[in-house]
Amino acid sequence: MKWVTFISCLFLLSFTESKYLSRAYREAEPPTTIKHVSVLSDEHLEKICLVLFSQFIQKGTHEEVHKLVEDTLALAKKCTADEHSDVECTKPLSTVLLDEICHEEGIAAKYGFAPCCAQADLERHECFLAHKNGSRYYISPFPKLDPEATCKQFHDKKVEALNHYIYEAARRQPFTKIVTFLHGEKEYEEVLTECCQVEDKHACFDDKVAAATKRMLKAIGVEKHQCSVLRKFGMESLQGLKIAQMSQKFPKTNFQTIKDISGKIGHIYEECCRGDTLDCMLDRKKLTDYVCSHQDTLSSKLKHCCEGPILERGECIAHAENDDKPADLSPTVREFIDDQAVCQHYAENKGVHLAKFLCEYSRRHDELAPVMLLRLAKGYEEMLEKCCATEHPVTCLQEGEQLLNKHFAESTAIVKANCDLYKQLGSYLFQNEIIVRYGRKAPQLTSDKIRALTRRMVGVAADCCHLDGAHRVACAENHVDLALGFLCYLNEQHPVNKQVGKCCDTYTKRRECFIGLGPDPDYVPVPFNTEIVHFHADYCTAKPEEQQEKKQIMLFHIIQHKPDISEEQLATAIVDFTDVVTNCCSKENKEECFNTEIPKLIERTKAALGEQ
């Protein structure tokens, strides 16, 4: 609750004005009509409409969606030639798209949109957004590609094949940015171009398509995480992250501009997170246009982005290198510590003072992750509350500064220790270590979910541990933030336990909270399931990844059965199990060996755990 109070204080005053100015500006400006998007190529307009219709009519067939797209493209050509030729030409683009759905015979009734179509424009739009369903099994899982059939379609009807990919992806992710699908489709085309030319198409598909899918799902995961921050902790928290990010990206830019850009980004996320992906795209383009038209004062690293294709500029800017720091930028923010008037500034306008601290600290420390910068800002706010009530606040603040430095040193040490362990053990054994670590904290998770969580933790190490010290910490903070966000998402769907829920109720201190957790004190251990441990002969001929999965399921079950098992007891059980499996897989009659030796192994394990 204290964190919510802090972040609200931090940004409520500083963003209220720009928030309402933005809304008034949007209402005053002319709507984006179908003619306004004629600056895009027919191909891009077709893909944008395809994404939007697929996200609205998620259970519609590809043929039904294609018909709506074709009708919209025909209207676009008509309006471009003569904007007075049809009443639809002057309507907002979002209205035109919903008109197409509502006027298409049978579509509205077939998919439950008739009540929406009976409403006035704004209410109709809200009704359509409310129908979007992002749950995992609302649409059947993405169909597995048949390499031969896919390559034949790609060769014979390339555009249709790529459009079908967009359709299948977009209808499963109705809250995802349009540009994410366009980038994914571009990668998909590159993969098919390569794989359809090689002899072993199956191997190429297994490798390249899986990698491209993983990258796209990762991008979608980042978007969902930002939306979860917005949903659970409010707009102020999301804008706080953006202030930190924009201060790092544009270190020469003044505070007011950083604040305004961050506010606009927050509004864009608000649109996408509620499923309004068209306005999200249009407002993102407006912000991109603003940034590119002011790049001389914002950053020297944007030229190549602003000269690129219209729809790619926003993503390019988001991932662009941080600009060089001003030559005259002081290395520290002493005015927030040593100034005798610091408590007066804080008392006069807490929100602005804390936001300026975050901005100034962030522009000097591009090696720190935004979530860590927010954590430091929270620490600074706590210092002010404590020190400004004392007789000598400056002396107190200087002492508190040492605590902030100590916190960063501790974070660096934790990352180094985990990276050292990852390099020593390798991916598989490191994942086992994390399964044990988080299995104790959250034994109520299923084996599938604990493995999904710990795969993300291994991904943190794989992506970050090869970087230099400073960048390694920032990378790890960002990636762990996503991984713990996934755990908290699981907790939202099905509460894990009280201590996990408590950690998820914080944001900036989430990582520290999880690190400090021990075994769940309220957990009732599950009975020992001999079937999970009883391996059979087919294990010996299984693929390595299948063998690893089975062993990890067994490992997690042991933790679920005895969360307080000692490291020594666990190591003994693992060595004993490994010896039995190695021995039985070398025998001619493997099944007989497993049937004989596994029961003995189970008895030895129970005895070692003091259960006999």
N, C-alpha and C positions, 0 to 999 in steps of 0.2 A: 504494500500500500504506500510505503514511503517513496518507492521508486515512481509510482504513478503521480504522486504529488510533485515530486521533483521535476519530472519531464513535462508535466502540465505547466508548472511554474516557468520552466525554461522557455517554452515556446508559445504559451497562450497569448501573452501580450505581444510578442514579436511577430506572430503570424496572423492574428485576427484581422488586422487591417488589410494585408495583402490577400487573404482568403476571400474577403468580401469584395475587394476591388476586382479580383479575378472573376468572381461570379458575375458582377455587374458588367464587366467588360465582355464576357461571353454572351450575355443577354443582349447587349447593345450592338455587337458586331453582326453583320449579315451572315446568314447560315451558309454552310458549305453545301452547295447544290451538286448535282451530278455533272454539270458542266465544269465546275471548278476542278474536278479530278481528271478532266480531260488532258491535263498536263502529263499524266501518266500514260504509258503505252497501253494499247489494247490488251496486251499480254498481262501486264501488271494489274490493270483494272479487273480483268477476268479472274485472276488469282485472288485478289482482295475480296471480290464478291463471292467467290467460291468458299473462302474461309468463313465469311460472315454468314452465308446461308447454311453452311454445314454446322456452324456453332449454334444457330437458332433452331434449325430443324434436325436435331441430332439423329433421329430415327428415320429420317427421310432417305429414300434410295438415292444412289448416285444419279440416276436418270432424272429424278424429280428435282434434285438440286441443280443439275446441269441445265434443265429447262428454265429455271428461275434466273440463272446466270445469263443465259442466252437472251432472255427477254430484257434484262437490265442493260446488257451491252447494246442491244438494238435501240433502247431508249437513249442511251448515252450518245450514240451517233446522231440520233435525231435531234437531241438538244444542242449538241455541239454545232450542228449545221444551222439551227434556228431555235434560239432559246424560248421563243414564243409559240413554238409548234405544238406544245403539249403542256397542260397544267402541271404535270409532274416535274417539268424542267426547273421550276422556281422553288420547289419544295426542298427542305433539308434532305440530304442524302439518306439519313437514317429513316426518314419518313417514306422515301421512295422504296427502300428495300422492304419495309414492312407492308407497304401497299402491294408490292409484288406477291408476297406470301398470301395476304388476305384476299387478293383478287384472283389468285390461281385456283381454279375450280377443284374442289375436293381436298386441297392441301390443309387448309385451316381446320376443317372438320375432322379429317383423318388423324391429325396429330394433336388434337385438343386445344387448338388456338382460337376456336370460334369465339369464346368469351373475351379473349384479348382483342380480336378484330372488331368487336362491337363497341369498344371504348374509344374515347377521344385520343388524340395523338400522344400526348405525354403519358397518360395512363396506359395506353396501349403499349408504349415502349417499355414502361416499367413491368407490365404484365409479361411481355416476352422475355425480359431479363430474368424475371422470377421463375420462369419455366426451365431455365438452364440447369442442367444436372451434371455436376463434375464428379460424382461418385464413381468408384473404380469399375463396378460391374453393371452400370447403367447401359453401356454398350458392350457387346461381347469383346473379348480380348482381340487385339490386333492380329489379323490372320497371318499365319506363317507363310512367307513367300516361297513359291516354287521357282527355283532359278530358271529352268528352261522356259516355263510359261511366261514368267515375268520378262525375260529377255526377248521373247518373241513379240510380246505386246509392246515393249520398249522400241523394238526395231520397226514394227509395222505401224504403230500408232503412238509415237513418243509423247505428244502433248496429252493425249488421253491417259496414258500410263502415269504421267507426272501429276495430272489433275486428280486422278483417283487416289494417289498417295496423299495429297493435300486434304481431300475429302475425308479419308479414313482417319487421318491424324487430327484434324480440326474438330470433328464431331465428338471425339473422345476428350478433348481439352477445350471446353467452351469459354474458359476464362483466361486463355493464354493470348499474348500479344500476336497480332497478325504477322508481324515481321518475323517472328520465331518460326512460323510455318514456312514462310518464303525462304528463309535461310536453310531450313531443314530440307526443303524440296531441292534447293540448289546442290546441297551435299549429296542427296539421294541420286540426283542425275549424274553427278560425278562418279559415284560408286557404280551405278549401272553401266555407265560408259566404259569403265575399267573392267568390271567383272564379266560383262557379256562378251568380251573379246578373248577371255582366257579359256583354256580347255577345261580346267577343273572349276566350273562355276559354283558348285556347292561349297567348296572350301573358301573361295573368294567371298561368297555371300555370308558365310558363317563369320568370317573375319571382318570384312569391311562394313557390311550392313549393320552388324551388331555394334561396331564402334561408332558409326554415325548415329544410330538410334540412342546409344548411351549418351553421346554429346547433346543430342536434342532433349532427352529426358532430364539431363543435368541443367540445361538452360530453363526448362519448364519448372524444375525443382527450385531454382533460385527465385523465379517469379512467385511461386507458391509460398516460399518462405517469407518474401517481402509482404505478401498479402496476409500471412498469418501474424506478422508483427503489427500490421495495420489493424487487423481485426481484434487482436487480443490486447494490444497496448495503446492503440489509438494513433491518429494522424501525427500527433506531436512526436511520438517515438520514431516513426518512419522519417519525418522531416529532420529529426536530430541526426539520424544516420546520413541523410543526404547532405546536411550542412557539413559534416565531417568529410564526406567524400568530395564534395564540390570545393571545399577549402584546400584539399590536397591536390585536386586536379587543376584548379585555377588559383595558385598561391599569390598571384599579383593582383587579384581582384578584390575590390573593397567589400566590406561586410554586408552592406545593404544589397548589393547585387547578388552575393552568395545566398543571402536569405531569400531573395525573390526567386532565384532559379530553383532553390531547394523546395520552396513552396509550390512552384509549378510542377516539379517532378512528383511531389506528394499527391497533387491533384490528379495527375496522369495515372498514377498507380491506383488511386481511388476508383477511377473509371474502369480500368482493366480488371481490378479485383472484384468488381460487382458485375462483370461480364459485358460492360459497355465498350467492347474492343474497337468499335469504329471511332467513337469520340476519343478514345485512348490514342489511336493512331493519328487522328487529325490534330489533336493537341500536342502530341509528341513532335509532329512535323512543324507546327508553329514554333515550338521551343527550339527545335533544331535550326529553323530559319533565323531565329533571334540570335542564337549562339554563333552561327556562321557569319551573320552580318556584323557581329561585334567581336570577331575572333582576334582582331588587332589588339584589343584591350583585355581580352579574356585569356588567350593562350596562343603560344607560337607553335603548338603541336597539332593544330586542327586542319591545316591547309589540305592535306590529302583526303581527309574525311569530307570536308565541305565541297570538294571538287568531284566526289564520287557520286554514284547513282542516288537519286532522291530517297528511295526507300531504304538505302543502306547507311545513310549518313548518321542517323540516330544511334544505331548500334556501334558504328565506328567511333563516334564521339564518346559513348559510354565506356568503351574499352581503350580509348586513346591514352597514350603515355601522359603522366602528370607533367605540367609545365615546370620549367626551371624556377627555382625560388628567386625572389628579388635579391639583388646583390647587397642591398642595404637592410635586409631583414635581420633583426637581432636574433641571436640563437635561442634566447629564452623569453618568457613572458613575465618579466619581473614586475611589470606594472600591476599584475593581478595578485602579487604576493607582497611586494615591498611598499607600495603606495599607501601613505597614511590615510588617504581618502577612500580606500577600497571598500570599507564597510559602508560608507555613505553611499557610494555608487550602487552597491548591492541592495541597500535598503530602499533607495529611490526607484529602482526598476530591476527587480531580481531576474526577470525573464531575459531582458536585453543583456544584462551583465553576464549571465551564464552562457548565453548564446555567443557573445563576443569572445568569451574565454575559449569555448569549444572551437570557434572559427580560428582564432589566433594560434591555439595550441596545435590544431590539425594542420594548418598551412606550414608549420615548422617541422612536422613529424609525419612525412608521407610513408615512413617505414612502419607505422602503427595501423592496425586494423580499425575501421570505424567503430566497431562494437567496443574495442578497448578504449578508444577515445571517449566514447560515451560513459564508460565505466570511470575513467579518470575525471570527467566532468562531474559525475555523481560524487566522487570523492572530494572534489574541490567544493562542491555545494555543502557537503557535510562539514568540511573544514570551516567554511564561512559561518555556518550556523553555530558552530562551537566557539570559534575564535572571536567573532564579533561580539560575543557576550562577555569577553574577558577584558581586563584592564589594559593588556598589551597585545592587541590583535595581530600586529605585524610579526612579533616574535613567535606567537602561536602558529601563524600561517607558515612561517619558515620551518618550524618543526614538523608541521603536517606535510610539507613538501617532501620531506625525507620519506614519509610513509608511501607517497605516490611513487617515488623512485624505487622503493623496496618492492612494491607491487609489480612493477614492470620487470624487475630482476627475477622475481619468483615465477612470473609467467614465462620468461625466457628459459629458466631452469627446467620447468615442466616440459616445454617443447623439446628441449635438448635431450632430456632423459627418454622421452618417448621415441624420438628419432634414433637415438643410440640403440634402443631396444629393437626397433624396426630393422635397422641395418644388421643387427646381430642375429635376429631370428628369421627374417624374411617374411613375406606377406602372410603365408598360411599360419605359421606358428604365432606371428604377431596377432592375427585375428583370434586365435585360440586364447591368447592372453587377455584380449579385450572381452571375449565371451565370458571368461571367468570373472573379470572385473565388473562388467555390467550385469552379468547373470546374478551376482550377489545383490546388486542394488535393485534389480527389477526381475526377480525370478518368475513373476506372473506372465511375462511375455511368452508368446509361442516360440518354438524353435525357428520358424521361418522369419519371424520379426526380429529376434535377437541376431540372426545371421544377416538380415538386411541392414540392421543398425551397425553391426560391427564391420560389414563390408564398407560402409561409408567411412568408418574410422580408419580402416586400412587405406582407403582412398585419400584421406587427409595426409597420411604419412607418405604415400606414393607421390602425391602432387607437391608436397611442401619440403620434405626432408633433404632434397638435393639442393635447395636454395641456400644462399649465404645467410648468416645469422639473423640480420635485421629483417630481411624479406621472409625468412622462414617463419618467424613469429607471427607476422601479419597474415601470411598465407594460412597458417595453422588456425589462428583465431577465426578467420573468415570461414574456413571449411568446417571447423568444429561447431561454429554457430549454426551452420546448415544441418549438420548431423544431429545435434541436440534438438534443433527445431523439428527434425523428423521424429525423434523420440517423443517430443511434446505433442506432435500431431497424433501419434499413436495413442497417447494418453488422453487426448481429446475424444478420439473415437471410442475407446474403451479404457476407462481409468485403470492405470497400472497399480499404483499404490499411493498412499498419502504423501510419502517423502518425494516421490517423483513429481506428483502434482504440485507440491510446495516449490520445488526447484523451477518448474515450468511457469509458476506465477511471477517469477522475476524475469528480467530480460538481460540486463547488462551483467548480472552476477550469476547467470545460469550455469556457466562453465564451472565457476568456483563452487557452486552449490553441489553439482553432481560429483565433482572430485572429492568433496568432503563426505559423501554418503557412504555408509557402511551397509551391511545386510539389513534388509527390511525387518524391523522388529515385530511387525504384525503378521509376517508371513507364516503360514502353516505348510511345512514341507510336504511334497507329494510322496506317495508310496513308491518304493523302488520298482520300476517296470522292467522285468527281465527281458521282455520282448525287444526293447530298444537296444539292449546290450547283446542280445543273442544274434550274432552275425551268422551268415550262411556261406556256402561255397561260392555263390554268385558274386560275393564281395571281391574275391580274388581276381576275377576277370572284368570287374567294372572299370569304367574310366577313372583316371586319377581324381578328377573333380567330384565324381560321385562317391568315391571312397572318402574323400575329405569331408563331404557333406554328412555322410553317415557317422563319421567319427565326431564331428562337431555337434551333431544332434545328441549323441551319447554323452559327450562332455557336458553339454548344457543340462542334460537330464540329471547328471550326478550333482551339479550345482543346485538344481531345483530340489533334489532330494535332501541335500545337506549343504545349505548355503554357507555354513561356518566351517566347512571342511578346511583343514590346514593345507598349506602349500606342500608340505612333506607327504601327507596322506594322498593328495591328488597326484603328485608326481609318481608315487609308488603304484597307484592304480593304473596310471597311463603306461608306465613301463611294463607292468604285468600284462596289460591288455595287448600292447604292441608285440610282446614276445609270443603270446598265444596266437595272434593273427599271423605273424611271420611264420611260425611253426606250422600251423594248419594249412596255410597257402602253399607250403612246400611239399605237403603230403599228396600221395596219389588219391586217396579217398578223403577229400577235403571236408565234405559234409559230415562224415563220421567223426572226424577230428573235432570240428566245431561243436557237434552235439555232445561230445565227451568233455572237452576242455572248457567250454564257456560256462557250464554250470559250476565247475570247480572255481573258475575265475570269479564268478558272482559270489560264491561263498567266501573266498579269500577277501574280496573287497568289503563285504559286509562285516567280516571279522575285523578288518583293519579300521573300519568306521565304528567299531564297538557295538555292533548291532546283533551280536550273537552271545 
